[in-house]
Amino acid sequence: MTDVRGKKVLVQGLGHFGGGVGVARWLCAQGAVVTVTDKEPAEKLKDSTAALAGLPVTFVLGEHRVSDFEGCELLVVNPAVDKAKNEYVQAAVRAGVPLTTEMNLFVERLREKGAFSIGITGSVGKSTTTTLIFEALTAAVGGSGRKVFLGGNIGKSLLLELENISSRDVVVLELSSFMLEDTPRVEWSPDVAVATNLFANHLDRHHTMEEYGAVKRNIFKFQGRGGTAILNGDHEVVRGWEKDARGRVVFYTTKGVEPLPLVIPGEHNQSNARAALAVLGALPFEVDQSAGRRAVENFAGLSHRLQLVHTQEVGGKKLRWFNDSKATSPDASITALKAFAPGTAVFIVGGYDKHIDMSEFEKLLAERAAGVIGIGQTGQAFVDHVAGHGKIGAGRVAYAGTLDAAVGQAFAWAREGGIEAIVLSPASASWGQFTNYEERGERFIALARACGRP
């Protein structure tokens, strides 16, 4: 297990979302000599630095210094950093500095605790699946004395919760490919590993789909015979991973079974829910299966992930607004398109251009949307493609440029009739017009709720 007491530890990446703060606080509590470095200037990180006020942390902000990387005794690398390409990480490697991550520090100690672990990975939908599993388990363990913890790529750092975790407890972890890239360093896999799907993503980092898939399979690589791999039987690639599993394999499917009565819409959420139920059935200890199932069926969804944010009466009929701002790739927005009956929903699409192949999304958009409104860099291309196919009637194809203008146009079409839902599912990143997808989603929510007010 990586020892940190008394060591000079450099944390690369403070960030805005808590991971850097959590690991820095924990390192201080363990007696490490901590330096945090981030290329963002101090004024952009004031909330994160304030969270570390009063602790013996040295900050190097607005720059990285090679001397810090060469002179430390342990480097904690942010998962988003591409280690092979980062000159500072490579300087540390050449200097013989050992590397670790916040997740690796946590799972090393989790293994010592003996708590039961569940890990979830996938290209699309893993946050929803992770939260469904957490909610189902929380309900299912009831008053048994077991506690359920949620962490990883969702929520706060669990390093600070280690003292509260016992061998009776359950830890649910969302594991990104960036996190799984490093878990072989500590030869760890969760007791139950869930793999939902694999679509083209992060290929600037992983280069090929084969390499991307190999990193994802690290989630069960170090399981023993007592481990369980829960695989999406409806996804051809993931189904094929059965041959690589070392323990028990459980498949889940939406084929040949009655749809679950879920609050959240779409076939993809039926699949996510089936994954959660498969986890409940694979546990080696008794839980209240009925309570867990009710929690799955009543789950209302995650913020910015096909989230129902507003319902109103327009022309005597119900109009629903869905915020899917987290859909920053075409695959995610394809999932949203398939959640609605053809010709019933207006889609607001577009944003920052990541130079991803959009052809399949554009084809489905033209076939299924009741209207299309483009925003941002990619919005015009979407509109041009859909207009060229001529499958959407009543002239309901437009480039609005901004989200504010797009919402106004969508609502005007809804008042004309024939529209059941307005969906923000950009298939693109938010940069250029918004700081992140959360800001974009919150703006959409505010605009949606203001529509129709006197």
C-alpha positions as semicolon CSV with decimal commas, in nm:
position;residue;x (nm);y (nm);z (nm)
1;M;0,000;0,000;0,000
2;T;0,132;0,345;-0,093
3;D;0,274;0,515;0,217
4;V;0,232;0,894;0,231
5;R;0,325;0,991;0,587
6;G;0,611;1,240;0,592
7;K;0,652;1,229;0,214
8;K;0,666;1,529;-0,018
9;V;0,351;1,474;-0,224
10;L;0,260;1,679;-0,529
11;V;-0,108;1,690;-0,633
12;Q;-0,142;1,775;-1,002
13;G;-0,476;1,943;-1,063
14;L;-0,686;2,114;-0,796
15;G;-0,987;2,162;-1,021
16;H;-1,341;2,280;-0,955
17;F;-1,519;1,952;-0,874
18;G;-1,376;1,837;-0,543
19;G;-1,135;1,557;-0,633
20;G;-0,820;1,763;-0,590
21;V;-0,954;1,920;-0,272
22;G;-1,049;1,584;-0,124
23;V;-0,714;1,418;-0,186
24;A;-0,523;1,724;-0,060
25;R;-0,726;1,733;0,264
26;W;-0,676;1,360;0,316
27;L;-0,301;1,379;0,248
28;C;-0,264;1,655;0,507
29;A;-0,451;1,442;0,761
30;Q;-0,211;1,154;0,690
31;G;0,092;1,370;0,763
32;A;0,215;1,425;0,407
33;V;0,396;1,742;0,301
34;V;0,151;1,863;0,036
35;T;0,195;2,088;-0,267
36;V;-0,095;2,144;-0,508
37;T;-0,026;2,268;-0,860
38;D;-0,278;2,375;-1,125
39;K;-0,241;2,570;-1,449
40;E;-0,561;2,764;-1,376
41;P;-0,498;3,102;-1,209
42;A;-0,586;3,150;-0,843
43;E;-0,891;3,368;-0,914
44;K;-1,058;3,081;-1,104
45;L;-0,987;2,834;-0,822
46;K;-1,089;3,048;-0,526
47;D;-1,367;2,810;-0,413
48;S;-1,127;2,516;-0,415
49;T;-0,847;2,702;-0,238
50;A;-1,096;2,830;0,020
51;A;-1,190;2,469;0,096
52;L;-0,826;2,408;0,193
53;A;-0,787;2,724;0,401
54;G;-0,597;2,667;0,724
55;L;-0,430;2,346;0,606
56;P;-0,052;2,319;0,550
57;V;-0,077;2,317;0,170
58;T;0,163;2,495;-0,066
59;F;-0,012;2,624;-0,379
60;V;0,153;2,667;-0,720
61;L;-0,125;2,811;-0,937
62;G;-0,129;2,955;-1,286
63;E;0,162;2,734;-1,388
64;H;0,338;2,401;-1,345
65;R;0,707;2,394;-1,253
66;V;0,923;2,104;-1,368
67;S;1,126;2,131;-1,047
68;D;0,815;2,048;-0,839
69;F;0,754;1,732;-1,041
70;E;1,116;1,621;-1,029
71;G;1,159;1,702;-0,661
72;C;0,852;1,533;-0,508
73;E;0,847;1,183;-0,360
74;L;0,498;1,095;-0,483
75;L;0,291;1,245;-0,765
76;V;-0,090;1,228;-0,748
77;V;-0,207;1,268;-1,108
78;N;-0,552;1,396;-1,201
79;P;-0,733;1,130;-1,410
80;A;-0,793;1,383;-1,689
81;V;-0,418;1,425;-1,744
82;D;-0,282;1,219;-2,034
83;K;0,031;1,091;-1,864
84;A;0,200;0,976;-2,184
85;K;0,175;1,322;-2,341
86;N;0,216;1,545;-2,035
87;E;0,568;1,689;-2,017
88;Y;0,551;1,741;-1,641
89;V;0,440;1,386;-1,564
90;Q;0,712;1,257;-1,793
91;A;0,968;1,469;-1,608
92;A;0,857;1,301;-1,284
93;V;0,880;0,956;-1,444
94;R;1,234;1,025;-1,566
95;A;1,325;1,138;-1,214
96;G;1,199;0,807;-1,074
97;V;0,899;0,957;-0,891
98;P;0,619;0,702;-0,829
99;L;0,274;0,793;-0,964
100;T;-0,067;0,738;-0,811
101;T;-0,422;0,873;-0,832
102;E;-0,692;0,969;-0,583
103;M;-0,884;0,654;-0,680
104;N;-0,584;0,425;-0,634
105;L;-0,510;0,569;-0,291
106;F;-0,872;0,503;-0,198
107;V;-0,911;0,148;-0,330
108;E;-0,583;0,035;-0,172
109;R;-0,728;0,128;0,165
110;L;-1,076;0,004;0,081
111;R;-0,925;-0,339;0,016
112;E;-0,766;-0,329;0,362
113;K;-1,105;-0,239;0,512
114;G;-1,272;-0,541;0,354
115;A;-1,584;-0,347;0,249
116;F;-1,786;-0,479;-0,046
117;S;-1,725;-0,283;-0,367
118;I;-1,933;-0,236;-0,682
119;G;-1,784;-0,060;-0,985
120;I;-1,965;0,064;-1,294
121;T;-1,816;0,167;-1,627
122;G;-1,941;0,239;-1,978
123;S;-1,928;0,508;-2,244
124;V;-2,284;0,635;-2,200
125;G;-2,522;0,616;-1,904
126;K;-2,279;0,507;-1,635
127;S;-2,368;0,796;-1,402
128;T;-2,739;0,709;-1,420
129;T;-2,666;0,339;-1,372
130;T;-2,431;0,411;-1,081
131;T;-2,690;0,628;-0,908
132;L;-2,968;0,374;-0,971
133;I;-2,752;0,106;-0,807
134;F;-2,674;0,335;-0,514
135;E;-3,040;0,427;-0,461
136;A;-3,152;0,064;-0,497
137;L;-2,892;-0,059;-0,247
138;T;-2,965;0,219;0,000
139;A;-3,331;0,116;0,000
140;A;-3,255;-0,256;-0,003
141;V;-3,019;-0,261;0,297
142;G;-3,276;-0,068;0,501
143;G;-3,211;-0,098;0,873
144;S;-2,964;-0,386;0,841
145;G;-2,678;-0,178;0,976
146;R;-2,496;-0,170;0,643
147;K;-2,411;0,171;0,502
148;V;-2,385;0,244;0,130
149;F;-2,133;0,498;-0,004
150;L;-2,126;0,662;-0,349
151;G;-1,810;0,793;-0,516
152;G;-1,561;0,774;-0,799
153;N;-1,635;0,976;-1,110
154;I;-1,955;1,097;-0,944
155;G;-1,981;1,284;-0,616
156;K;-1,707;1,369;-0,369
157;S;-1,376;1,200;-0,290
158;L;-1,435;0,903;-0,060
159;L;-1,087;0,924;0,092
160;L;-1,238;1,149;0,356
161;E;-1,501;0,883;0,433
162;L;-1,255;0,598;0,490
163;E;-1,277;0,624;0,868
164;N;-1,656;0,577;0,844
165;I;-1,643;0,270;0,618
166;S;-1,649;-0,073;0,783
167;S;-1,621;-0,428;0,652
168;R;-2,004;-0,456;0,657
169;D;-2,053;-0,162;0,424
170;V;-2,094;-0,129;0,048
171;V;-1,912;0,119;-0,175
172;V;-2,053;0,204;-0,520
173;L;-1,800;0,359;-0,760
174;E;-1,846;0,512;-1,103
175;L;-1,519;0,431;-1,283
176;S;-1,419;0,624;-1,594
177;S;-1,170;0,491;-1,847
178;F;-0,921;0,749;-1,719
179;M;-0,952;0,600;-1,368
180;L;-0,936;0,242;-1,493
181;E;-0,621;0,324;-1,687
182;D;-0,438;0,335;-1,353
183;T;-0,603;0,063;-1,141
184;P;-0,361;-0,206;-1,271
185;R;-0,088;-0,024;-1,076
186;V;-0,255;-0,150;-0,756
187;E;-0,399;-0,470;-0,909
188;W;-0,753;-0,392;-0,799
189;S;-1,099;-0,464;-0,937
190;P;-1,432;-0,427;-0,754
191;D;-1,616;-0,731;-0,615
192;V;-1,896;-0,667;-0,864
193;A;-1,801;-0,506;-1,196
194;V;-2,076;-0,364;-1,420
195;A;-2,007;-0,283;-1,788
196;T;-2,290;-0,106;-1,968
197;N;-2,168;-0,027;-2,321
198;L;-1,877;0,085;-2,538
199;F;-1,902;0,364;-2,795
200;A;-1,638;0,581;-2,962
201;N;-1,518;0,832;-2,704
202;H;-1,186;0,962;-2,569
203;L;-1,003;0,824;-2,872
204;D;-0,768;1,123;-2,853
205;R;-0,642;0,951;-2,536
206;H;-0,697;0,580;-2,604
207;H;-0,625;0,596;-2,981
208;T;-0,832;0,294;-3,094
209;M;-1,154;0,123;-2,991
210;E;-0,951;-0,188;-2,909
211;E;-0,731;0,005;-2,667
212;Y;-1,034;0,183;-2,521
213;G;-1,207;-0,150;-2,462
214;A;-0,897;-0,301;-2,303
215;V;-0,886;-0,016;-2,051
216;K;-1,255;-0,064;-1,970
217;R;-1,197;-0,437;-1,910
218;N;-0,959;-0,348;-1,627
219;I;-1,277;-0,321;-1,419
220;F;-1,281;-0,702;-1,381
221;K;-0,920;-0,789;-1,473
222;F;-0,810;-0,848;-1,114
223;Q;-1,121;-1,022;-0,985
224;G;-1,079;-1,370;-0,842
225;R;-1,322;-1,660;-0,872
226;G;-1,543;-1,493;-0,612
227;G;-1,589;-1,181;-0,825
228;T;-1,886;-1,108;-1,049
229;A;-1,890;-0,936;-1,389
230;I;-2,232;-0,800;-1,484
231;L;-2,240;-0,740;-1,859
232;N;-2,495;-0,584;-2,093
233;G;-2,613;-0,882;-2,294
234;D;-2,773;-0,651;-2,552
235;H;-2,440;-0,489;-2,645
236;E;-2,240;-0,712;-2,879
237;V;-1,894;-0,588;-2,778
238;V;-1,961;-0,594;-2,403
239;R;-2,127;-0,935;-2,430
240;G;-1,805;-1,064;-2,585
241;W;-1,607;-0,967;-2,277
242;E;-1,738;-1,282;-2,105
243;K;-1,429;-1,469;-2,221
244;D;-1,202;-1,227;-2,033
245;A;-1,384;-1,250;-1,700
246;R;-1,218;-1,451;-1,422
247;G;-1,520;-1,497;-1,195
248;R;-1,893;-1,540;-1,239
249;V;-2,061;-1,364;-1,533
250;V;-2,419;-1,232;-1,520
251;F;-2,589;-1,085;-1,827
252;Y;-2,876;-0,838;-1,817
253;T;-3,110;-0,763;-2,108
254;T;-3,422;-0,572;-2,206
255;K;-3,511;-0,833;-2,469
256;G;-3,796;-1,075;-2,402
257;V;-3,896;-0,913;-2,072
258;E;-4,179;-0,677;-1,978
259;P;-4,072;-0,310;-1,960
260;L;-4,023;-0,183;-1,607
261;P;-4,267;0,090;-1,491
262;L;-4,002;0,363;-1,466
263;V;-4,038;0,737;-1,410
264;I;-3,744;0,807;-1,644
265;P;-3,814;0,759;-2,018
266;G;-3,637;0,563;-2,287
267;E;-3,512;0,216;-2,376
268;H;-3,166;0,312;-2,250
269;N;-3,305;0,371;-1,902
270;Q;-3,479;0,033;-1,914
271;S;-3,131;-0,110;-1,971
272;N;-2,979;0,097;-1,690
273;A;-3,253;-0,022;-1,454
274;R;-3,198;-0,386;-1,552
275;A;-2,830;-0,344;-1,464
276;A;-2,926;-0,218;-1,118
277;L;-3,161;-0,511;-1,061
278;A;-2,888;-0,752;-1,174
279;V;-2,657;-0,609;-0,908
280;L;-2,922;-0,661;-0,640
281;G;-2,954;-1,023;-0,747
282;A;-2,578;-1,081;-0,746
283;L;-2,506;-0,971;-0,389
284;P;-2,359;-1,233;-0,153
285;F;-2,567;-1,104;0,139
286;E;-2,939;-1,067;0,210
287;V;-3,116;-0,746;0,108
288;D;-3,478;-0,640;0,062
289;Q;-3,516;-0,703;-0,312
290;S;-3,866;-0,549;-0,323
291;A;-3,751;-0,224;-0,164
292;G;-3,459;-0,205;-0,406
293;R;-3,686;-0,262;-0,704
294;R;-3,926;0,012;-0,589
295;A;-3,634;0,254;-0,561
296;V;-3,533;0,174;-0,919
297;E;-3,886;0,220;-1,053
298;N;-3,934;0,553;-0,872
299;F;-3,593;0,701;-0,962
300;A;-3,648;1,048;-1,113
301;G;-3,319;1,078;-1,301
302;L;-2,996;1,275;-1,272
303;S;-2,949;1,643;-1,334
304;H;-2,870;1,722;-1,699
305;R;-2,929;1,362;-1,815
306;L;-3,266;1,356;-1,993
307;Q;-3,402;1,527;-1,684
308;L;-3,769;1,628;-1,683
309;V;-3,746;1,990;-1,566
310;H;-4,082;2,146;-1,651
311;T;-4,435;2,048;-1,752
312;Q;-4,702;2,293;-1,866
313;E;-5,033;2,310;-2,052
314;V;-5,010;2,452;-2,405
315;G;-5,326;2,464;-2,613
316;G;-5,496;2,224;-2,375
317;K;-5,222;1,962;-2,408
318;K;-4,924;1,874;-2,190
319;L;-4,580;2,002;-2,298
320;R;-4,275;1,853;-2,125
321;W;-3,924;2,003;-2,119
322;F;-3,620;1,775;-2,090
323;N;-3,268;1,887;-2,002
324;D;-3,008;1,651;-2,153
325;S;-2,715;1,895;-2,145
326;K;-2,479;1,615;-2,037
327;A;-2,518;1,473;-2,389
328;T;-2,188;1,609;-2,522
329;S;-2,140;1,332;-2,780
330;P;-2,359;1,209;-3,069
331;D;-2,407;0,866;-2,908
332;A;-2,561;1,024;-2,598
333;S;-2,800;1,232;-2,809
334;I;-2,893;0,930;-3,021
335;T;-3,007;0,769;-2,697
336;A;-3,222;1,074;-2,624
337;L;-3,373;1,071;-2,973
338;K;-3,478;0,709;-2,928
339;A;-3,648;0,789;-2,596
340;F;-3,930;0,977;-2,775
341;A;-4,180;0,859;-3,033
342;P;-4,094;0,989;-3,383
343;G;-4,239;1,329;-3,466
344;T;-4,325;1,428;-3,109
345;A;-4,023;1,627;-2,979
346;V;-3,832;1,937;-3,083
347;F;-3,456;1,898;-3,034
348;I;-3,216;2,182;-2,957
349;V;-2,873;2,069;-3,078
350;G;-2,520;2,201;-3,124
351;G;-2,230;2,352;-2,937
352;Y;-1,852;2,329;-2,945
353;D;-1,705;2,130;-3,235
354;K;-1,497;1,831;-3,109
355;H;-1,461;1,703;-3,468
356;I;-1,653;1,381;-3,402
357;D;-1,839;1,192;-3,674
358;M;-2,201;1,309;-3,648
359;S;-2,344;1,127;-3,951
360;E;-2,551;0,866;-3,766
361;F;-2,692;1,126;-3,527
362;E;-2,779;1,361;-3,814
363;K;-2,960;1,080;-3,996
364;L;-3,171;0,988;-3,693
365;L;-3,234;1,354;-3,613
366;A;-3,384;1,405;-3,959
367;E;-3,595;1,089;-3,924
368;R;-3,728;1,124;-3,569
369;A;-3,741;1,488;-3,455
370;A;-4,055;1,699;-3,486
371;G;-3,833;2,005;-3,517
372;V;-3,463;2,091;-3,499
373;I;-3,303;2,412;-3,374
374;G;-2,928;2,461;-3,397
375;I;-2,699;2,655;-3,162
376;G;-2,323;2,704;-3,137
377;Q;-2,051;2,592;-3,379
378;T;-2,203;2,259;-3,479
379;G;-2,565;2,374;-3,486
380;Q;-2,560;2,510;-3,840
381;A;-2,428;2,181;-3,981
382;F;-2,705;1,990;-3,804
383;V;-2,968;2,227;-3,942
384;D;-2,826;2,213;-4,295
385;H;-2,829;1,832;-4,291
386;V;-3,184;1,804;-4,159
387;A;-3,316;2,071;-4,397
388;G;-3,150;1,890;-4,688
389;H;-3,329;1,567;-4,604
390;G;-3,665;1,745;-4,595
391;K;-3,833;1,501;-4,356
392;I;-3,950;1,756;-4,099
393;G;-4,263;1,941;-4,191
394;A;-4,408;2,286;-4,125
395;G;-4,072;2,455;-4,168
396;R;-3,961;2,344;-3,825
397;V;-3,586;2,361;-3,891
398;A;-3,391;2,670;-3,783
399;Y;-3,051;2,793;-3,670
400;A;-3,100;3,015;-3,363
401;G;-2,736;3,062;-3,261
402;T;-2,795;3,097;-2,888
403;L;-2,980;2,882;-2,637
404;D;-3,204;3,173;-2,536
405;A;-3,320;3,222;-2,894
406;A;-3,358;2,847;-2,946
407;V;-3,591;2,808;-2,648
408;G;-3,805;3,096;-2,772
409;Q;-3,833;2,939;-3,117
410;A;-3,912;2,594;-2,977
411;F;-4,189;2,732;-2,758
412;A;-4,337;2,923;-3,053
413;W;-4,358;2,595;-3,247
414;A;-4,514;2,420;-2,948
415;R;-4,788;2,683;-2,934
416;E;-4,870;2,604;-3,298
417;G;-4,952;2,247;-3,189
418;G;-4,831;1,895;-3,248
419;I;-4,534;1,909;-3,009
420;E;-4,525;1,696;-2,693
421;A;-4,171;1,769;-2,572
422;I;-3,883;2,015;-2,609
423;V;-3,544;1,855;-2,552
424;L;-3,200;2,011;-2,510
425;S;-2,966;1,732;-2,622
426;P;-2,673;1,911;-2,787
427;A;-2,452;1,617;-2,903
428;S;-2,171;1,869;-2,851
429;A;-1,960;2,019;-2,575
430;S;-2,067;2,345;-2,411
431;W;-1,745;2,544;-2,452
432;G;-1,766;2,871;-2,639
433;Q;-2,107;2,971;-2,505
434;F;-2,096;2,812;-2,157
435;T;-1,827;2,715;-1,907
436;N;-1,956;2,358;-1,877
437;Y;-2,260;2,142;-1,946
438;E;-2,402;2,219;-1,600
439;E;-2,415;2,591;-1,673
440;R;-2,579;2,522;-2,009
441;G;-2,835;2,294;-1,847
442;E;-2,919;2,538;-1,569
443;R;-2,976;2,813;-1,825
444;F;-3,211;2,585;-2,019
445;I;-3,406;2,503;-1,703
446;A;-3,450;2,872;-1,621
447;L;-3,563;2,951;-1,975
448;A;-3,804;2,657;-1,987
449;R;-3,971;2,750;-1,660
450;A;-4,008;3,111;-1,775
451;C;-4,193;3,018;-2,095
452;G;-4,559;3,105;-2,091
453;R;-4,538;3,328;-1,786
454;P;-4,723;3,659;-1,817
